[in-house]
């Protein structure tokens, strides 16, 4: 597994903890990295995970509004904790990171497959695909100048991470 995928999983765990414990962000991040984290995660991945968590929580109102706009007949508070936070993480990444949106969707789906259910993965895919279409119209992503970090980072089986990005939307 690539370090950015692992960073996203750590970010999901921190968002889950924030949702449950209502902890201050700086305390949450400090406690996670000192007590609960994967010691093998490199510094860049830690920084990425921390940026995802702090950014998601700082922009949770905007992120939740994007989710709410496409989650027909679903209140965010009624969504499963994992599903809600996978969505939040991906929508934050859509809005504030340079990761190609299709890669973000693929990463969210892989994480959902690991931490949630098959049905939830379909639910998450539908919402993220709809939000991606909205954003592609509102805020088209510029073509990257060179390989993005997700594209250039080899996964554990030495395949390019983009090869794993077969999004079924």
NORCOR-V152142 format. One record per residue. SS is DSSP state (helix for helix, strand for strand, loop for the rest). OMEGA is omega in degrees with one decimal (999 if undefined). Layout:
# NORCOR-V152142
ss->SS omega->OMEGA
ss->SS omega->OMEGA
This chain:
# NORCOR-V152142
ss->loop omega->179.8
ss->loop omega->-177.2
ss->helix omega->178.0
ss->helix omega->174.4
ss->helix omega->179.0
ss->helix omega->177.4
ss->helix omega->178.0
ss->helix omega->177.8
ss->helix omega->175.6
ss->helix omega->178.3
ss->helix omega->177.4
ss->helix omega->179.4
ss->helix omega->178.1
ss->helix omega->177.8
ss->helix omega->177.0
ss->helix omega->179.4
ss->helix omega->178.8
ss->helix omega->179.6
ss->helix omega->-176.9
ss->helix omega->-170.8
ss->helix omega->-177.3
ss->loop omega->-177.8
ss->loop omega->173.8
ss->loop omega->-173.8
ss->helix omega->-177.1
ss->helix omega->176.5
ss->helix omega->179.9
ss->helix omega->-178.5
ss->helix omega->179.8
ss->helix omega->-178.7
ss->helix omega->-180.0
ss->helix omega->-176.0
ss->helix omega->-179.1
ss->helix omega->-172.8
ss->helix omega->-167.9
ss->helix omega->-169.2
ss->loop omega->174.5
ss->loop omega->-177.1
ss->loop omega->-177.6
ss->loop omega->-178.0
ss->loop omega->-177.7
ss->loop omega->-174.8
ss->helix omega->178.9
ss->helix omega->178.7
ss->helix omega->176.5
ss->helix omega->179.0
ss->helix omega->178.3
ss->helix omega->179.4
ss->helix omega->-179.8
ss->helix omega->178.3
ss->helix omega->178.0
ss->helix omega->-178.0
ss->helix omega->-176.6
ss->helix omega->178.4
ss->helix omega->179.1
ss->helix omega->-178.3
ss->helix omega->178.1
ss->helix omega->-176.6
ss->loop omega->-172.7
ss->helix omega->179.1
ss->helix omega->178.7
ss->helix omega->-179.9
ss->helix omega->-179.9
ss->helix omega->177.7
ss->helix omega->176.3
ss->helix omega->179.3
ss->helix omega->-178.7
ss->helix omega->-178.4
ss->helix omega->-177.3
ss->helix omega->179.1
ss->loop omega->-176.0
ss->loop omega->177.6
ss->loop omega->177.9
ss->loop omega->170.0
ss->loop omega->-178.4
ss->helix omega->-179.6
ss->helix omega->-179.9
ss->helix omega->178.1
ss->loop omega->174.4
ss->loop omega->-176.8
ss->helix omega->-179.3
ss->helix omega->-177.0
ss->helix omega->179.7
ss->helix omega->-177.8
ss->helix omega->170.5
ss->helix omega->177.8
ss->helix omega->-179.6
ss->helix omega->-179.0
ss->helix omega->-178.9
ss->helix omega->-179.0
ss->helix omega->174.8
ss->helix omega->-179.2
ss->helix omega->174.2
ss->helix omega->-170.4
ss->helix omega->-167.9
ss->helix omega->179.8
ss->loop omega->-178.2
ss->loop omega->-179.1
ss->loop omega->175.7
ss->loop omega->-173.8
ss->helix omega->178.7
ss->helix omega->176.2
ss->helix omega->178.6
ss->helix omega->178.2
ss->helix omega->-179.8
ss->helix omega->179.4
ss->helix omega->178.6
ss->helix omega->180.0
ss->helix omega->177.4
ss->helix omega->178.2
ss->helix omega->177.6
ss->helix omega->178.0
ss->helix omega->-178.3
ss->helix omega->-171.0
ss->helix omega->-176.9
ss->loop omega->-174.9
ss->loop omega->177.3
ss->helix omega->-179.4
ss->helix omega->179.2
ss->helix omega->179.0
ss->helix omega->177.4
ss->helix omega->178.2
ss->helix omega->-179.5
ss->helix omega->179.2
ss->helix omega->-179.3
ss->helix omega->-179.3
ss->helix omega->-178.6
ss->helix omega->178.3
ss->helix omega->178.6
ss->helix omega->178.7
ss->helix omega->177.3
ss->helix omega->178.9
ss->helix omega->176.6
ss->helix omega->-176.7
ss->helix omega->177.8
ss->helix omega->177.0
ss->helix omega->-176.4
ss->helix omega->-173.0
ss->loop omega->-179.0
ss->loop omega->178.1
ss->loop omega->176.4
ss->loop omega->176.1
ss->loop omega->-179.1
ss->loop omega->178.6
ss->loop omega->-178.9
ss->loop omega->-179.4
ss->loop omega->174.0
ss->loop omega->-178.5
ss->helix omega->179.7
ss->helix omega->-177.9
ss->helix omega->-174.0
ss->helix omega->-174.6
ss->loop omega->178.5
ss->strand omega->177.1
ss->loop omega->-174.8
ss->loop omega->178.9
ss->loop omega->174.4
ss->loop omega->172.4
ss->loop omega->177.5
ss->strand omega->-177.9
ss->helix omega->178.7
ss->helix omega->177.6
ss->helix omega->179.1
ss->helix omega->-172.4
ss->loop omega->177.6
ss->loop omega->-176.4
ss->loop omega->177.7
ss->loop omega->-178.5
ss->loop omega->999
